[in-house]
Amino acid sequence: MPRTNLTTQLGKMLAKLMAQRKKHLAVATRSLAKVAEMDQILAQAGIHVDGGAKAAGKAAKPGRKAGGRRKRGVFKETAEEFVLGLVKSGKATATAEINNAWKEARRGGKADNTLTKLVKGKQLKRAKVKGGRGSAYSVA
């Protein structure tokens, strides 16, 4: 008999929880709709607000899943080929210039690990920049 009583109580508690959830969801939906309406009115007045209904609803950026991990980038050339190409062409020889080109190519992080790998593999030569920070690189 005690199990039936426990089961009944659990059923009632779950039903109450589901009813509360439904009520809160309805309020949140109305609030988001109201915020979106306000954003639209402000946009018509030429005022663009960051966030708004999208931020409140935590919508994902287009082309990305919400809360998922970022996929690894796919590029035409390897990191080593990219850096060697920059140094050979003379477009970028300093660490900062190479890192800027790295970011412009939309590669993640910095080129520092690749530079170290190329120097250790004797494909690049590293020289300190006189009177400044960083290093200058040349083809070995």
N, C-alpha and C positions, 0 to 999 in steps of 0.2 A: 503493500500500500504506500509506503513512503516514496517510492520511485514515481508513482503516478502523480503525487502531490508536487514533487520536484519538477517533473516534466511539465505539469500544468503551469507552475510558476515561471519556468524558463520560457515557455511559449508566450505567456503574457508579457514578460519582460522584453522578449524579442519583438513582439507586435508593437509594444509601446515605443521601442527604439526605432523601428521602421517608420512609425507615424511621425516621430520627431524629425527623423532624417528627411522625410518627404516635405515637411513644413519648412525646414531650414533650406532645402534645395529650392523650393518655390520662392522664398524671400531672396536668396542669392541670385536667382535668375532674373527677378524683377529689378534688383539693384543693378546688375550688369546691363540690363536693357536701358535703365534710366541713365547710367553713366555714358553709354554709347550715344544716347539721344543728346546729352549735354555736350559731348565731344563734337557731334555733328553741328550743333548750333554754334559752338565756338569756332569750328573750322569755317563755317559760312561767314563769320565775322573776321576771319583772317588770323585767328589765334589757334596755333597748333600746340596741343598739350602732349608732353611725353607720357607714355603709359596709358592712362585711361582705362577703358573697358578691356583692352587686350591685356594690359599688365595685371588687372584684377583677375582676369580669367586665366592668366599665365599661358597664353597661346604660344605655340612653338613658332619659330621662324619658318618662313616658307622653305620647303625642301628638306626640313629636318624633323625628325621625330622628337616629341616632347620627352625630355629626360633621358634620352639615349646617349650612347657614347658617340663621339665624333669619329667618322671613318678616316682611315689613313689616306693621305693624299697620293695621287698617281700623277707622275710627271713624265714628260718626254725624255728627259735625261736624268741620270743619277746625280746624287749630290756631288760626288767627286767630279763628274763631267761638267756640272754647272760651275763649280768654283774654278776648276782649271780653265774653262772657257773665259771666265771673267779676267783671270790673271793674264792669260795669253793674249787677250785682246787689248789689255792695258786699260780697260774701262774702270776696273777697281783693283787696287793693289793693297790698300790698307784694310785692316780688320773692320773698321766702321763702314767703309764703302761696300765691302763684301756683304756684311750683315744687312745693310740697307737694300742692296740688290736682292738678297735672300728674301726679305720681307715683301718687296715689290713683286716678287715671283709667287707670292702667297704660300711660301713654305713655312712650316711651323718651327717655332723655336729660333735658334741662331745657328750660324754656320761654323761656330767655334769647334765643335766636335769633328766636323769634316776637315777643317783646316789642320787640326792636330793630327788627324789620321794621314793626311797628305804629306805633312812635314815628316812624320815618323816613317812613312813609306818612301821618303826621299824623292817625292814628285814635286814638292815645293820647297823653297828656301825661305826661312823666316829671318827678318832683320828688324832690330828695334828702330822705331822712328826717333830721329834726333830731335831733342827739344820738345817732345810731346809724348802722349800716351799711345799705347797700342803697338802694332807691328806692321811692317810692310812685307809683302810676299812677292816672290819672283819664281819663275819656272826653273826647276833644278836642271 
